[in-house]
Amino acid sequence: MSDIIDLSQYPAPPYFNDETLDAIIQAHFDYIEHQEGIPLDKGNADPATWLVKSGAYREFLVREDFDRHVLSLFITHAKKTALDLIGLTYYQTPRLADEDDERYRARLLLAPLSYSVAGPEQAYRYHALSADDNVLAAVPYSPTPGEVRVAIMSTDNEGAPTQGLIDKVQAYLSADERRPLTDHVIVEAATRVEYVVVLDIELENGASPEVVKAEALEHVKAHTDSVTSFGKLVAKSALKHAAHRPSVVRVTVVEPSQDIELSSGQIPVCQLISIQTKPYVPSGNAPADDGEDGQVVEVPSHEGLSA
């Protein structure tokens, strides 16, 4: 699946207000003393000092306000009404009811690809997302010439779309003005590929098993949540990296036994995370047992859904 540009990887535009409040105050003092030749007592007792500081502070606020207005002109930073105006002015795409800024922003970036109707891959994505704001994500693929299947995920029901939502997207994509006449479009629910994560973690001497487990669970779950979407790979190396917290010597990934690579229309859903800890024993030393049981956490699949 080809991707649109990830604007989050680009830095913010240069700021106008790149001076601190103290620097602006000092610039005001310097101008009055050196350019106008008026000596000032910079102590708080001099009323003129307060006037200078007050004026400098107002200038600082104006600079910050200017920055906010400048950033609102960029699709990466615009919010609410400013983003609505960008969507209407440059993309001719209104916001859907109850559509939040991030979903609307992502749909706007797909909008230019929709102008050639739903022939290109990303155009089908755009139209599927535009059909209803309950569509969390969509991926089109063509198993045979002339047939286009569009798998969708829902924002509700742990990602599983209702038949009503599938029918609505089907009708929207089947309109003659949105699809090539030669395309036979079939909208379907995403296929869930369920898996479990089982990790063995060896700890440094003196490390707290409970603390390490809690940190490892938090980071591993965050990673599994982030890959619960179309086109994602469940990589053993990524799971190992997520679990490798301070005081951890070694992480062994027991399950999954290999990387999970999915086909079009499939999403990986983690059902369970199990972590077992034990002290690290260098080669040649007798094994030790800390008596700690593994910690198991149920992972609700709907928490891991991402567009």
TORROLO-246764 format. One record per residue (C-alpha): x negated, y, z negated. Coordinates in steps of 0.1 Angstrom, whole numbers, plus 5000, padded with zeros to 4 digits. Layout:
residues N
XYZ
...
//
This chain:
residues 307
500050005000
498550335010
498550594983
499350964982
496651204968
496351184930
496351554921
495651474884
492051394895
491451754906
490452034883
492752324875
492052644896
489652904881
491153104853
491353484853
491253504815
487753354810
486853594782
487453554745
489353814724
486153914707
484453974740
487354194752
487254394719
483554444723
483954564759
486454824747
484054944721
481254964746
483255164771
484355424745
480955464730
478755444761
480955574788
482955834769
480255914743
482655884714
481055714683
483355474665
483155324630
483854964637
484854894601
488554834593
488855174576
488755364608
492255394624
490655434658
489255084654
492654934649
493955114680
491054964700
491554614687
495354644693
494754744729
492254464734
494654214720
497454324743
495054294772
494253944761
497953854761
498454004795
495553794809
497053474794
500453564809
498753624842
497153284841
500453114833
502053284863
499153184886
499252814875
503052804881
502352864918
500552524920
502552204923
500152034899
501052284870
504552414879
507352324855
511152354855
512352644875
508952724891
508752354903
512352374916
511352684937
508352504951
510452204959
513152404977
510752654994
508052435007
509552085007
513352145013
513851894985
516151974956
515751814922
518051524914
520351544883
518451454851
515151414871
512151524850
509251724862
506751444867
509151224888
510251524908
506651624914
505751274926
508751274950
507851614964
504351484973
506151204993
508551445010
506451535041
506251165050
510051155051
510351385080
509851105105
512750915090
511950595070
509450445093
506250505074
505750315041
505650615019
508850755036
510750445025
509450514990
510550874991
514050785003
514450504977
513450744949
515851004963
518750764963
519250774925
517150904896
517550564879
515050424905
511750424886
509550294914
509950134948
507649954973
508549865009
507049575028
507749395060
507549015059
508648975095
508749225124
511949435123
512749345087
511949595059
512349485023
512349754996
511749624960
512849864933
512449894895
514950064873
514450314844
516850104824
517449734815
513649654812
513049754848
515749524863
518049724885
521849654884
523649534915
525349874917
521950054919
520649804945
523849864966
523450244963
519850244974
520749995002
523450225015
521150535013
518350365032
520550215058
521850555071
520850605107
519250935100
516850775075
515650455092
514650355126
517450175145
515349865149
514649825112
516849585092
516549705056
517049485026
516849634991
516049394963
515049384926
511349364918
510149014910
508748994875
505548784870
505248724833
501948644815
500448644780
497248774767
495148564743
491848704730
489148574707
487148854691
483848814673
483049084647
479949234632
479149144596
481249354572
483849464598
487449464587
489449204607
492749384602
491449724613
489749584644
492949384653
495049694650
492849904672
492349624697
496149554699
496849924704
494449954733
495249624750
498949704749
498350044763
496449884792
499149614799
501849894798
499850094824
499649804849
503349714847
504149844881
503849764918
500449714933
498649664900
496049404892
495749234858
492049204855
490349004827
487449254827
489949534819
491449344791
488049274777
487149634779
490349744762
489749504733
486049594728
486349834699
483649954674
482349664653
483249414680
480349194692
482048984718
485448944734
486548624751
489648634773
491348294768
494548394787
495048484815
492548234827
491848434859
492748774873
496448804883
496848944918
500448994930
502249004962
504349284976
507549334955
506049174924
505249344890
503249194861
505049194828
503149104796
505248904772
502848844743
499448964730
497648724706
494348814690
492148594668
489148734650
486148564635
482648664624
479948674650
477448394644
474048414663
473048104681
471447844659
473347944627
476047744612
479547864622
481548064596
485248104591
486748424576
490148254571
491948524591
494848414612
495348554647
497748854650
500548814675
502549104688
505649084710
505449324739
508849454751
508549464788
510549784792
507949984773
505349894799
507250014829
505450284849
506150444883
//
